[in-house]
Amino acid sequence: MSGVVSFKLVLLGESSVGKSSIALRFVKDQFEDYRESTIGAAFLTQTVSRDDGTTIKLEIWDTAGQERYKSLAPMYYRNAHCALVVYDITEQDSFENAKTWIRELQRHADANITIALVGNKLDLADTRRAVPEEEARKYAEAEGLMFMEASAKTPTNVTELFTAVANKLPLDRGIGAKRPEAPAGGARPNAPVQLGSQPRPTNQDACTC
C-alpha cells in the first residue's frame, strides 16, 4: 500500500517524565533541559516511513501530566489509534502512575488502540535507575503492550519507538485509508474511526528529561 495514512497518537503520563521532550525530539530533533509544563495539551505532526513503504502521518497530542488537567485527558485519547504511556525509569511512582493510565485506556479508549509503555531517561540508567527494565517488560507483555526504553536527551530509541508504533498500526483503520465499497443492497461496512473536532490548546510544554 502506498500513499499517506494519518493516525492520532496521544502521549500520557505524569508530569516531568519527559513526554514533551520525546515529542520534541521526534518532531524537531531538539532537546531542552528545562521546559515549562504543558497546559492542556500540545499538538504536533510528523511523518514516518513504514517497512512496507507507506508514509504514516502521526497527529501527536502531548497531554499535560499535572493532576488538575487529568479530567481533560479523555478528550485527547478519545478515538486515538495509539497511545504512548511514558514513565521515568528513575521514579517508581511514575511507573505506578503509568499503570493507572493503561488501565484507564483499556477501559475507556477504543478497543483497537495500540498502546506502548515507554520508559524514558535511559541516559540515567547506570546511576539513578529505580524501575528495572525486566519488571516493566514483564508488565507490558502481560498486558499485551509494546515496550521500549528511550532517552530524549541522548537521544536513544526515540525514532525507533515511533517507527515501531507506525509499523504496528493497521492501515485500514487510519484516517484517509481506502476501505471497501458498500455492498449491494444498501448495507454499509463498519464506519472508519474518525477524529472529532477538538480545540487545539496552547502549546507550552514541559517534561523535564
Secondary structure, 3 states (H helix, E strand, C coil): CCCEEEEEEEEECCCCCCHHHHHHHHHHCCCCCCCCCCCCEEEEEEEEECCCCCEEEEEEEEECCCHHHHHHHHHHHCCCCEEEEEEECCCHHHHHHHHHHHHHHHHHCCCCCEEEEEEECHHHHHHHCCCCHHHHHHHHHHHCCEEEECECCCCECHHHHHHHHHHHCCHHHCECCCCCCCCCCCCCCCCCCCCCCCCCCCCCCCCCC
